[in-house]
Structures are given as structure tokens and as C-alpha cells.
Amino acid sequence: HAAPGGVRTIEPFSTDNRWSALDTDAAGGCIRDVENAYTVEGGLVVLRGNIALDGAILKTAGIDEELFSFQGPALVVESQEEAVSVILQ
């Protein structure tokens, strides 16, 4: 669990658990400066196209680089549940 004390919650600031120290290590910490980025390209990309007319942000961790560019038909769904259902069919 990433939360302090391993306590999951959907309510911000609802527990008394706090990290004991602030991560200020810009070279090797969680939030890094540009010179010490995890990857050259960064961890987020902006998707653009006919489905994301205003753009969409995507976290790139764990995504195969082959999927960074795609041309072809798309199926639009209205919810995460519908997306999971379509993917599993």
C-alpha cells in the first residue's frame, strides 16, 4: 500500500497517518527534477485525436511502447465498467 501506514481510504485526510519525513530528494526521490527524470520522455503523454478532441493524459508506466501510436478503428464506451466488459468479450 502506498498510503502512510498502509491504510486505504477514499476520504482525503481522514486518517491520522502521515509520512514521518518529506521526500525532498530531487535526484533519487519520488518526485524528481528534470535532470534526474525516470525516463528521457517523462512518465506522462498527451493523447490527441478524434476521440480525445481536447486531449487526454496517459501515464506511460507499464504500457508497451508499441501502443504509443495507433491508427485504426476505435470503440467508444461510457464507463470503466462498460470498457472492462467490452475488453473481456
Rosetta silent file (secondary structure, phi, psi, omega in degrees, C-alpha in Angstrom):
SEQUENCE: HAAPGGVRTIEPFSTDNRWSALDTDAAGGCIRDVENAYTVEGGLVVLRGNIALDGAILKTAGIDEELFSFQGPALVVESQEEAVSVILQ
SCORE:     score description
SCORE:     0.000 S_00000001
   1 L     0.000  136.659 -178.061    0.000    0.000    0.000 S_00000001
   2 L   -82.657  -21.923 -176.864    1.305    3.418   -0.914 S_00000001
   3 L   -71.371  150.412  176.812   -0.558    5.272    1.810 S_00000001
   4 H   -56.740  132.071  179.800    1.174    6.029    5.102 S_00000001
   5 H    75.916    2.552  179.716    0.644    3.123    7.460 S_00000001
   6 H    67.714   22.291 -178.012   -0.794    1.042    4.608 S_00000001
   7 L   -96.404  118.245  178.172   -4.296    2.325    5.351 S_00000001
   8 L   -83.158  142.358  175.705   -6.529    2.637    2.294 S_00000001
   9 L  -157.990  152.201  174.023   -9.126    5.368    2.202 S_00000001
  10 L  -104.465    0.966 -177.795  -11.126    7.313   -0.353 S_00000001
  11 L  -105.003  112.568 -178.423  -11.521   10.225    2.030 S_00000001
  12 L   -62.743  140.275  176.899   -8.609   12.694    1.919 S_00000001
  13 L    58.906   28.304 -177.164   -7.031   13.482    5.290 S_00000001
  14 L   -90.495   -3.396  177.508   -9.399   11.045    7.024 S_00000001
  15 L  -121.924  166.111  177.363   -6.676    9.267    8.997 S_00000001
  16 L   -90.579    1.780 -179.804   -4.033   10.418   11.414 S_00000001
  17 L   -73.051  132.078  177.287   -1.353    8.571    9.448 S_00000001
  18 L  -141.240  149.689  173.447    1.291   10.839    7.983 S_00000001
  19 L   -64.173  142.642 -176.893    4.692   10.214    6.449 S_00000001
  20 L   -74.108  -23.635 -179.167    7.356   10.861    9.053 S_00000001
  21 L  -144.220  151.548  178.002    9.519   12.864    6.660 S_00000001
  22 L   -84.109  133.243  178.293    9.076   14.814    3.454 S_00000001
  23 L   -80.210  102.095  179.950   10.791   13.353    0.371 S_00000001
  24 L  -110.013   14.241 -178.567   12.935   16.247   -0.854 S_00000001
  25 L   -81.188   92.945 -177.213   15.438   14.132   -2.802 S_00000001
  26 L   -70.664  -16.419 -179.537   15.122   15.668   -6.291 S_00000001
  27 L   -91.213  -35.785 -175.337   17.782   13.318   -7.686 S_00000001
  28 L  -132.387    3.719 -177.254   16.529    9.960   -6.401 S_00000001
  29 L   -82.409 -166.220 -178.117   13.209   10.554   -4.683 S_00000001
  30 L   -71.654  -47.669  177.046    9.662   10.033   -5.836 S_00000001
  31 L  -103.725  116.557 -171.791    9.262   13.458   -7.466 S_00000001
  32 L  -111.920  160.067  173.480   12.416   14.279   -9.387 S_00000001
  33 L   -79.548  169.367 -175.245   13.856   17.243  -11.188 S_00000001
  34 H   -59.174  -39.142 -177.742   14.250   17.177  -14.986 S_00000001
  35 H   -64.689  -22.825 -177.382   17.928   16.246  -14.840 S_00000001
  36 H  -120.445   31.819 -178.574   17.122   13.058  -12.876 S_00000001
  37 L   -61.252  153.207  178.031   13.864   12.011  -14.536 S_00000001
  38 L   -61.956  -39.631  177.556   12.921    8.334  -14.520 S_00000001
  39 L  -136.575  159.833 -179.674   12.889    8.360  -18.329 S_00000001
  40 L   -62.917  -40.307 -176.516   14.016   10.803  -21.004 S_00000001
  41 L   -80.893  -16.444 -175.903   10.466   11.217  -22.312 S_00000001
  42 L    94.357  177.462 -174.794    8.836   11.512  -18.899 S_00000001
  43 L  -103.911   -0.751  179.694    6.033    9.450  -17.386 S_00000001
  44 E  -127.865  147.729  173.813    3.012   11.152  -18.932 S_00000001
  45 E  -130.629  156.528  175.148    1.896   11.668  -22.519 S_00000001
  46 E  -103.679  121.688  176.675   -0.857   13.743  -24.069 S_00000001
  47 E   -90.336  138.909  177.358   -3.149   11.805  -26.391 S_00000001
  48 L  -136.359  150.736  178.066   -4.760   13.693  -29.247 S_00000001
  49 L   155.724 -171.110 -175.271   -7.107   12.620  -31.981 S_00000001
  50 L   -69.200  -19.362  177.221  -10.732   12.326  -32.953 S_00000001
  51 L   -89.115  -33.367  179.355  -11.634   10.552  -29.702 S_00000001
  52 L  -111.607   68.983 -174.409   -9.687   12.922  -27.437 S_00000001
  53 L   -58.068  -37.292  178.766  -10.555   16.224  -29.136 S_00000001
  54 L   -94.657    3.213 -177.721   -9.386   18.255  -26.145 S_00000001
  55 L    90.176  160.648  177.378   -6.548   15.824  -25.414 S_00000001
  56 E  -147.358  147.558 -179.707   -6.181   13.240  -22.669 S_00000001
  57 E   -99.068  135.218 -179.852   -3.361   12.483  -20.235 S_00000001
  58 E  -129.429  131.424  173.321   -1.959    8.954  -20.054 S_00000001
  59 E   -81.093  125.626 -171.513    0.537    7.535  -17.559 S_00000001
  60 L   -85.556  -12.805 -177.894    3.063    5.577  -19.623 S_00000001
  61 L   -58.841  130.658  176.007    4.363    3.199  -16.937 S_00000001
  62 L    80.309    4.969  179.173    3.647   -0.403  -17.802 S_00000001
  63 L  -103.753  128.721  178.890    2.430    0.328  -21.335 S_00000001
  64 L   -61.500  132.825 -177.439    4.188   -1.393  -24.222 S_00000001
  65 H   -59.975  -22.531  176.191    5.815    1.219  -26.471 S_00000001
  66 H   -60.502  -25.521 -177.324    4.125   -0.413  -29.484 S_00000001
  67 H   -88.852   -1.185 -178.683    0.870    1.064  -28.173 S_00000001
  68 H   -67.147  -23.444  178.216    2.156    4.652  -28.050 S_00000001
  69 L  -131.971  131.427 -177.332    0.931    5.170  -31.613 S_00000001
  70 L  -145.033  134.081  171.043   -2.241    3.619  -33.011 S_00000001
  71 L  -129.671  128.649 -179.794   -4.260    4.053  -36.169 S_00000001
  72 L   157.083 -175.208 -178.363   -7.405    2.053  -36.671 S_00000001
  73 L   -69.492  151.273  178.748  -10.988    1.641  -35.553 S_00000001
  74 L  -131.230  152.424  176.180  -11.947    2.524  -32.009 S_00000001
  75 L  -115.348  124.594 -178.561  -14.871    1.620  -29.804 S_00000001
  76 L   -97.137  130.606  176.705  -16.186    4.339  -27.512 S_00000001
  77 L  -122.108  164.184 -173.648  -17.703    3.345  -24.160 S_00000001
  78 L  -102.428   -5.563 -178.049  -19.298    5.468  -21.469 S_00000001
  79 L  -155.896  164.697  176.479  -17.838    3.961  -18.294 S_00000001
  80 H   -64.054  -39.700 -179.708  -14.993    1.911  -16.867 S_00000001
  81 H   -62.034  -42.931  178.731  -17.384   -0.971  -16.245 S_00000001
  82 H   -65.730  -38.708  178.474  -18.503   -0.957  -19.878 S_00000001
  83 H   -62.163  -45.498  179.203  -14.865   -0.815  -21.026 S_00000001
  84 H   -61.375  -43.398  179.807  -13.960   -3.846  -18.903 S_00000001
  85 H   -61.001  -43.990  179.987  -16.967   -5.735  -20.230 S_00000001
  86 H   -66.052  -42.087 -179.133  -16.038   -4.967  -23.854 S_00000001
  87 H   -63.687  -39.290 -176.253  -12.378   -5.891  -23.313 S_00000001
  88 H   -79.693   -8.646  178.908  -13.271   -9.233  -21.723 S_00000001
  89 L   -78.447    0.000    0.000  -15.645  -10.239  -24.541 S_00000001
